[in-house]
Amino acid sequence: MRPPTTTDQSRAGLLERLDERVSIARDRLRLRLEGPGTEPGGGLLMLKAAVATVIAWQLAVHVLDSDTPFYAPMSALLVVDRTMVRSVGASTKRVIGVVLGMGVAWLVGSQVGVTWWSMVPVMLVATFIGRWKALGEHGIQVPTMVLLSLLTVHGTDTEFTALTIVETALGGVVGVAVNALVLAPMHLTWPRRELSSLTERLRALLADMADGLRTGYEAERAHGWYDEAGLIGRRAPEVLEVVETGRESTRWNLRHRLRPARIDWDGYRLTAETVERAEWQVAGIARTLVDAAEGAAWTPRPSAGWLARYADVLDEVGAAIEDFGVGTGDDTRDVDEHVERALAMLRGLSDEVRDTHLDDPAAWPAYGALVLDAERLAHDLRDRHPRAAVPTDSGPLRAPIADALPPAVRPEAPPSP
């Protein structure tokens, strides 16, 4: 087998850099198309919305004897949401919006009548009420219902007003009931998947940077590190939103009451925040390496030997991130050990810069920036990991079914040998 030639190595390096650029482009496209991750259960949610719409429609026809059964199915459709908190909140706000709108229309229609001059102040008042923050996106119901009632029945038809309000309330109740009783939404694996992916992505970036510092890197590769750090930084708030959605999905949820989720939501949140803070430092390191690779006059490239030892620091930090937030005692000690080794190496590197004659004295800002960013990163990990939580396995996230049964019918534990 012939040894690799310079041409082979050059071709391999080109392919590696091309693969990096393709990966970065793919991630950017996914961020634009998907937003905060790919939400699971979307198909089931749409199915439940369709079922709730049909049930509300049939109840409006056969129970309320509505000639225009529009408001009940529309209300049911709009309140089936990704968490029970949002379903109940949407239902309540929608009903309040309809009641306010129909009430304003009835008051104006019965007392003043519908004229061109009365429509101006009443629509101004309705629009003002509709901008009330407590109603959120459902505030549009107020001016819409005012306009609909005044232009169709002049706001004076009490039966139409009452039926519209009852239909809207019925649709909201149906939507909430269907969402609650048919596999109430619980987002548990989604936050775990997104958070694990985020921390692994940061660890992989540090490993790639360490490899590049040992083998020699070019400006293009450094730009790739800087771009990837930026993508991670933009991803962290989105993952944080996913975590908060997961936490919210356990509130007012019958499935959670029967089999509680065993998740440290505060730990999840702290982990996402820590990764976001870590990205600031990693992006600073990458920016310094970009300037050094491009031969910036204010940031000459540090020596190859110093960068190789700095790569060892990045490896230790990456190893700490790999065990970051894992709840076992061994993993906690591992994080402390990795961080302490990284800080000890940084002290040695800093002493070397201070006490040794530099090949290029103008390079000291680059040395200082690299040391400072890495020290901040290590200190953040050390201070935050005792309260953080990273889901690193695929084990159960909810209590066993047996724990939800009454004590009288729980299966007995097998006798110990």
For each residue, the residues with C-beta under 8 A, 3 or more apart:
1:
2: 5
3:
4: 8 9 12
5: 2 8 9
6: 9 10
7: 10 11
8: 4 5 11 12
9: 4 5 6 12 13
10: 6 7 13 14
11: 7 8 14 15
12: 4 8 9 15 16
13: 9 10 16 17
14: 10 11 17 18
15: 11 12 18 19
16: 12 13 19 20
17: 13 14 20 21 220 221 224
18: 14 15 21 22
19: 15 16 22 23
20: 16 17 23 24 221 224
21: 17 18 24 25 224
22: 18 19 25 26
23: 19 20 26 27
24: 20 21 27 28 224 227 228 231
25: 21 22 28 29
26: 22 23 29 30
27: 23 24 30 31 228 231
28: 24 25 31 32 231
29: 25 26 32 33
30: 26 27 33 34
31: 27 28 34 35 231 234 235 238
32: 28 29
33: 29 30
34: 30 31 37 38
35: 31 238
36: 39 194 238 239 241 242
37: 34 190 193 194 238 239 242
38: 34
39: 36 42 82 187 190
40: 187 189 190
41: 44 45 82 185 187
42: 39 45 46
43: 46 47
44: 41 47 48 183 185
45: 41 42 48 49 80 81 82 185
46: 42 43 49 50
47: 43 44 50 51
48: 44 45 51 52 80 178 179 182 183
49: 45 46 52 53 76 77 80 175
50: 46 47 53 54
51: 47 48 54 55 178 182
52: 48 49 55 56 76 77 79 80 171 174 175 177 178 179
53: 49 50 56 57 73 74 76 77
54: 50 51 57 58 73
55: 51 52 58 59 76 174 178
56: 52 53 59 60 72 73 75 76 170 171 174 175
57: 53 54 60 61 69 72 73
58: 54 55 61 62
59: 55 56 62 63 64 72 170 174
60: 56 57 63 64 66 69 71 72 73 167 170 171
61: 57 58 64 65 66 69
62: 58 59 65
63: 59 60 170
64: 59 60 61 69 72 163 166 167 170
65: 61 62
66: 60 61 69 72 163 167
67:
68:
69: 57 60 61 64 66 72 73 167
70: 73 74 167
71: 60 74 75 98 164 167 168 171
72: 56 57 59 60 64 66 69 75 76 167 168 170 171 174
73: 53 54 56 57 60 69 70 76 77 171
74: 53 70 71 77 78 171
75: 56 71 72 78 79 91 94 95 167 168 169 170 171 172 175
76: 49 52 53 55 56 72 73 79 80 171 172 174 175 178
77: 49 52 53 73 74 80 171 175
78: 74 75 90 94 175
79: 52 75 76 87 90 91 94 171 172 175 176 179
80: 45 48 49 52 76 77 87 175 178 179
81: 45 86 87 90 179 185
82: 39 41 45 86 185 187 245 249
83: 86 87 185 187 245 248 249 251 253
84: 87 88 176 179 180 184 185 249 251 252 253
85: 88 89 248 249 251 252
86: 81 82 83 89 90 248
87: 79 80 81 83 84 90 91 175 176 179 180
88: 84 85 91 92 176 252
89: 85 86 92 93
90: 78 79 81 86 87 93 94 138 172
91: 75 79 87 88 94 95 172 173 175 176
92: 88 89 95 96 172
93: 89 90 96 97 134 135 136 138 139
94: 75 78 79 90 91 97 98 138 141 168 172
95: 75 91 92 98 99 165 168 169 172
96: 92 93 99 100 135 138
97: 93 94 100 101 130 135 138 139 140 141 142 145
98: 71 94 95 101 102 141 145 164 165 168
99: 95 96 102 103 165
100: 96 97 103 104 129 141 142 145
101: 97 98 104 105 126 141 142 143 144 145 146 149
102: 98 99 105 106 145 146 149 161 164 165
103: 99 100 106 107 161
104: 100 101 107 108 122 125 126 129 142 146
105: 101 102 108 109 122 145 146 148 149 150 155 161
106: 102 103 109 110 149 155 156 158 161
107: 103 104 110 111 155
108: 104 105 111 112 114 118 122 146 150 155
109: 105 106 112 113 114 149 150 153 154 155 156
110: 106 107 155 156
111: 107 108
112: 108 109 115 118
113: 109 118 154
114: 108 109 118 119 150 151 154 155
115: 112 118 119
116: 119 120
117: 120
118: 108 112 113 114 115 121 122
119: 114 115 116 122 123 150
120: 116 117 123 124
121: 118 124 125
122: 104 105 108 118 119 125 126 146 150
123: 119 120 126 127 143 146 147
124: 120 121 127 128
125: 104 121 122 128 129
126: 101 104 122 123 129 130 142 143 146 147
127: 123 124 130 131 142 143
128: 124 125 131
129: 100 104 125 126 132 139 142
130: 97 126 127 135 139 140 141 142 143
131: 127 128 139
132: 129 135 139
133: 136
134: 93
135: 93 96 97 130 132 138 139 141 142
136: 93 133 139
137: 140
138: 90 93 94 96 97 135 141
139: 93 97 129 130 131 132 135 136 142
140: 97 130 137 143 144
141: 94 97 98 100 101 130 135 138 144 145
142: 97 100 101 104 126 127 129 130 135 139 145 146
143: 101 123 126 127 130 140 146 147
144: 101 140 141 147 148
145: 97 98 100 101 102 105 141 142 148 149 164
146: 101 102 104 105 108 122 123 126 142 143 149 150 155
147: 123 126 143 144 150 151
148: 105 144 145 151 152
149: 101 102 105 106 109 145 146 152 153 155 157 160 161 164
150: 105 108 109 114 119 122 146 147 154 155
151: 114 147 148
152: 148 149 160
153: 109 149 156 157 160
154: 109 113 114 150 157
155: 105 106 107 108 109 110 114 146 149 150 161
156: 106 109 110 153
157: 149 153 154 160 161
158: 106 161 162
159: 162 163
160: 149 152 153 157 163 164
161: 102 103 105 106 149 155 157 158 164 165
162: 158 159 165 166
163: 64 66 159 160 166 167
164: 71 98 102 145 149 160 161 167 168
165: 95 98 99 102 161 162 168 169
166: 64 162 163 169 170
167: 60 64 66 69 70 71 72 75 163 164 170 171
168: 71 72 75 94 95 98 164 165 171 172
169: 75 95 165 166 172 173
170: 56 59 60 63 64 72 75 166 167 173 174
171: 52 56 60 71 72 73 74 75 76 77 79 167 168 174 175
172: 75 76 79 90 91 92 94 95 168 169 175 176
173: 91 169 170 176 177
174: 52 55 56 59 72 76 170 171 177 178
175: 49 52 56 75 76 77 78 79 80 87 91 171 172 178 179
176: 79 84 87 88 91 172 173 179 180
177: 52 173 174 180 181
178: 48 51 52 55 76 80 174 175 181 182
179: 48 52 79 80 81 84 87 175 176 182 184 185
180: 84 87 176 177 184 253 254
181: 177 178 184 254
182: 48 51 178 179
183: 44 48 255
184: 84 179 180 181 253 254 255 256
185: 41 44 45 81 82 83 84 179 249 253
186: 249 250 253 255 256 261
187: 39 40 41 82 83 190 191 242 245 246 249
188: 191 192 246 249 261 263 397 398
189: 40 192 193 397
190: 37 39 40 187 193 194 242 245 246
191: 187 188 194 195 239 242 243 245 246 263 268 391
192: 188 189 195 196 263 391 397
193: 37 189 190 196 197
194: 36 37 190 191 197 198 239 242 243
195: 191 192 198 199 239 242 243 268 271 272 390 391
196: 192 193 199 200 390 391 392
197: 193 194 200 201
198: 194 195 201 202 232 235 236 239 272 275
199: 195 196 202 203 271 275 321 322 324 325 390
200: 196 197 203 204
201: 197 198 204 205 228 232 235
202: 198 199 205 206 232 275 278 279 282 321
203: 199 200 206 207 318 321 322
204: 200 201 207 208
205: 201 202 208 209 225 228 229 232 282
206: 202 203 209 210 282 314 315 317 318 321
207: 203 204 210 211 314 315 318
208: 204 205 211 212 225
209: 205 206 212 213 225 282 285 286 289 311 314
210: 206 207 213 214 311 312 314 315 318
211: 207 208 214 215 311
212: 208 209 215 216 217 221 222 225
213: 209 210 217 289 307 308 310 311 314
214: 210 211 307 308 311
215: 211 212
216: 212 304
217: 212 213 221 222 289 293
218: 221 222 293
219: 222 223 290 293 294
220: 17 223 224
221: 17 20 212 217 218 224 225 293
222: 212 217 218 219 225 226 286 289 290 292 293
223: 219 220 226 227 290
224: 17 20 21 24 220 221 227 228
225: 205 208 209 212 221 222 228 229 286 289 290
226: 222 223 229 230 283 286 287 289 290
227: 24 223 224 230 231
228: 24 27 201 205 224 225 231 232
229: 205 225 226 232 233 279 282 283 286
230: 226 227 233 234 279 283
231: 24 27 28 31 227 228 234 235
232: 198 201 202 205 228 229 235 236 275 279 282
233: 229 230 236 276 279 280 283
234: 31 230 231 237 238
235: 31 198 201 231 232 238 239
236: 198 232 233 239 240 272 273 275 276 279
237: 234 240 241 272 276
238: 31 35 36 37 234 235 241 242
239: 36 37 191 194 195 198 235 236 242 243 272 275
240: 236 237 243 244 269 272 273 276
241: 36 237 238 244 245
242: 36 37 187 190 191 194 195 238 239 245 246
243: 191 194 195 239 240 246 247 265 268 269 272
244: 240 241 247 248 269
245: 82 83 187 190 191 241 242 248 249
246: 187 188 190 191 242 243 249 250 263 265 268
247: 243 244 250 251 265 268
248: 83 85 86 244 245 251
249: 82 83 84 85 185 186 187 188 245 246 253 256
250: 186 246 247 253 256 260 261
251: 83 84 85 247 248 256
252: 84 85 88
253: 83 84 180 184 185 186 249 250 256 257
254: 180 181 184 257 258
255: 183 184 186 258 259
256: 184 186 249 250 251 253 259 260 261
257: 253 254 260
258: 254 255 404
259: 255 256 398 399 400 401 403 404
260: 250 256 257 398 399
261: 186 188 250 256 397 398
262: 396 397 398 399
263: 188 191 192 246 268 389 391 397
264: 267 268 327 389
265: 243 246 247 268 269
266: 269 270 387 389
267: 264 270 271 325 387 388 389 390
268: 191 195 243 246 247 263 264 265 271 272 389 391
269: 240 243 244 265 266 272 273
270: 266 267 273 274 325 384 387 388 389
271: 195 199 267 268 274 275 324 325 388 389 390
272: 195 198 236 237 239 240 243 268 269 275 276
273: 236 240 269 270 276 277
274: 270 271 277 278 324 380 381 384 385 388
275: 198 199 202 232 236 239 271 272 278 279
276: 233 236 237 240 272 273 279 280
277: 273 274 280 281 380
278: 202 274 275 281 282 321 377 380 381
279: 202 229 230 232 233 236 275 276 282 283
280: 233 276 277 283 284
281: 277 278 284 285 373 374 376 377 380
282: 202 205 206 209 229 232 278 279 285 286 373 377
283: 226 229 230 233 279 280 286 287
284: 280 281 287 288 369 373
285: 209 281 282 288 289 369 370 373 374
286: 209 222 225 226 229 282 283 289 290
287: 226 283 284 290 291
288: 284 285 291 292 299 366 369 370 373
289: 209 213 217 222 225 226 285 286 292 293 370
290: 219 222 223 225 226 286 287 293 294
291: 287 288 294 296 298 299 366
292: 222 288 289 295 296 299 300 301 302 363 366
293: 217 218 219 221 222 289 290 301
294: 219 290 291
295: 292 300 301
296: 291 292 299 300
297: 300 362
298: 291 362 365
299: 288 291 292 296 363 365 366 369
300: 292 295 296 297 360 362 363 366
301: 292 293 295 363 366
302: 292 306 307 310 363 366 367 370
303: 306 307 358 359
304: 216 307 308
305: 308 309
306: 302 303 309 310 349 352 353 367
307: 213 214 302 303 304 310 311
308: 213 214 304 305 311 312
309: 305 306 312 313 345 348 349
310: 213 302 306 307 313 314 349 370 374
311: 209 210 211 213 214 307 308 314 315
312: 210 308 309 315 316 345
313: 309 310 316 317 342 345 346 349 374
314: 206 207 209 210 213 310 311 317 318 374
315: 206 207 210 311 312 318 319
316: 312 313 319 320 338 339 341 342 345
317: 206 313 314 320 321 338 339 342 374 377 378 381
318: 203 206 207 210 314 315 321 322
319: 315 316 322 323 334 338
320: 316 317 323 324 334 335 338 339 342 378 381 385
321: 199 202 203 206 278 317 318 324 381
322: 199 203 318 319
323: 319 320 326 331 332 334 335 338
324: 199 271 274 320 321 335 381 385 388 390
325: 199 267 270 271 385 388 389 390
326: 323 331 332 390 392
327: 264 331 332 389
328: 331 332
329: 332 333
330: 333 334
331: 323 326 327 328 334 335
332: 323 326 327 328 329 335 336 385 386
333: 329 330 336 337
334: 319 320 323 330 331 337 338
335: 320 323 324 331 332 338 339 381 382 385
336: 332 333 339 340 382
337: 333 334 340 341
338: 316 317 319 320 323 334 335 341 342
339: 316 317 320 335 336 342 343 378 381 382
340: 336 337 343 344 382
341: 316 337 338 344 345
342: 313 316 317 320 338 339 345 346 374 378
343: 339 340 346 347 375 378 379
344: 340 341 347 348
345: 309 312 313 316 341 342 348 349
346: 313 342 343 349 350 371 374 375 378
347: 343 344 350 351
348: 309 344 345 351 352
349: 306 309 310 313 345 346 352 353 367 371
350: 346 347 353 354 367 371
351: 347 348 354 355
352: 306 348 349 355 356
353: 306 349 350 356 358 364 367 368 371
354: 350 351
355: 351 352
356: 352 353
357:
358: 303 353 361 363 364 367
359: 303 363
360: 300 363
361: 358 364
362: 297 298 300 365
363: 292 299 300 301 302 358 359 360 366 367
364: 353 358 361 367 368
365: 298 299 362 368 369
366: 288 291 292 299 300 301 302 363 369 370
367: 302 306 349 350 353 358 363 364 370 371
368: 353 364 365 371 372
369: 284 285 288 299 365 366 372 373
370: 285 288 289 302 310 366 367 373 374
371: 346 349 350 353 367 368 374 375
372: 368 369 375 376
373: 281 282 284 285 288 369 370 376 377
374: 281 285 310 313 314 317 342 346 370 371 377 378
375: 343 346 371 372 378 379
376: 281 372 373 379 380
377: 278 281 282 317 373 374 380 381
378: 317 320 339 342 343 346 374 375 381 382
379: 343 375 376 382 383
380: 274 277 278 281 376 377 383 384
381: 274 278 317 320 321 324 335 339 377 378 384 385
382: 335 336 339 340 378 379 385
383: 379 380
384: 270 274 380 381 387 388
385: 274 320 324 325 332 335 381 382 388
386: 332
387: 266 267 270 384
388: 267 270 271 274 324 325 384 385
389: 263 264 266 267 268 270 271 325 327
390: 195 196 199 267 271 324 325 326
391: 191 192 195 196 263 268 397
392: 196 326
393:
394:
395:
396: 262 400
397: 188 189 192 261 262 263 391
398: 188 259 260 261 262
399: 259 260 262 403 404
400: 259 396 403 404
401: 259 404 405
402: 405 410 411
403: 259 399 400 410
404: 258 259 399 400 401
405: 401 402 409 410
406: 409 410
407: 410
408:
409: 405 406
410: 402 403 405 406 407
411: 402
412:
413:
414:
415:
416:
417:
